[in-house]
Amino acid sequence: MNPYSQMGLALSLPLSLGLAAFGSAIGMGKAIAAALEAMARQPEASGKIFVNMLVGCALIESLTIYVLIVVFMYIGKVG
């Protein structure tokens, strides 16, 4: 592997993980804010809204975990 591709990997791996974490945080923040607003408007449906919010947050977080796994797979190729 040439040094330029190693340098590209060394720069892009942490950057991609940071972008994934940032996007995940923004998405989870919006999802939780919307769920809390919905629970405040309809308290009788709060149980169902809460469960759906948890499932959505788990799916959002799984994308960040997938990026972390890819970073760990490619970290051995650097250096």
N, C-alpha and C positions, 0 to 999 in steps of 0.2 A: 504494500500500500504506500503510495507516495506521501510525502510530508504535507502537501497541501490538502489532501483529503483528510488526513489525520487532524490537521488544524481546523478544517471545516467541521468535522465531527466534534472536536473539543469545544468549539464555540456554539454549535447548534444544539447539542444535547442539553446543557443547562438552560439555554434560552427556551427550548421547546417545553421543558418541564415547567419553567416559570410562567410561560404563556398559558399552558394548560391549567396550572393552579390558579392563575388570575381569572381566566374565563370561568373556571369552576366556581370560584368565589363569587363572581358577579352573578352567575346563573342561580346559585343557591340563595344568594341574598334576595334576588328578585322573586324567587319561588316562595321563600319564607315570608317575605313582605306581603305577597299576594294572598298566601294562605291565612296569615293573621288578619288581613283585612276582610277576607271572606268569613272567617270565624266570628269577627266582630259584627258583621252584618247579619249572619244567620247562626246564632249560637247553638241551635238545635241540630245543625249539620256539622258541628265541629269535629266529631269523631271520625266521620267519613273523610272530611277535608284533611284532617291530621294524618290519617293513614295514607292517603294519596300523596300528600306532601312528603312523607317519609320515603315512599317508593321513588318519587321523582328525585329527591336528594340523593338517594342511593345510586340511581342511574347516572346522575351528574358526577358523583364522586368516582364511579367506576371508570369513567373516561380518563380522569387524572391518574388512576392506578394503572390503566393500560399504558399511558405514556411513561410512567415510572418503570414499568416492566421493559418497555422498549429501550429506555435509557440504560437500564442495567444490562440488557443484551448487547448493546453497542459500546458500552464503556470499555469492554475488553479490547476493542479494536483501536482504541486511542493509546498510543505509547507502546 
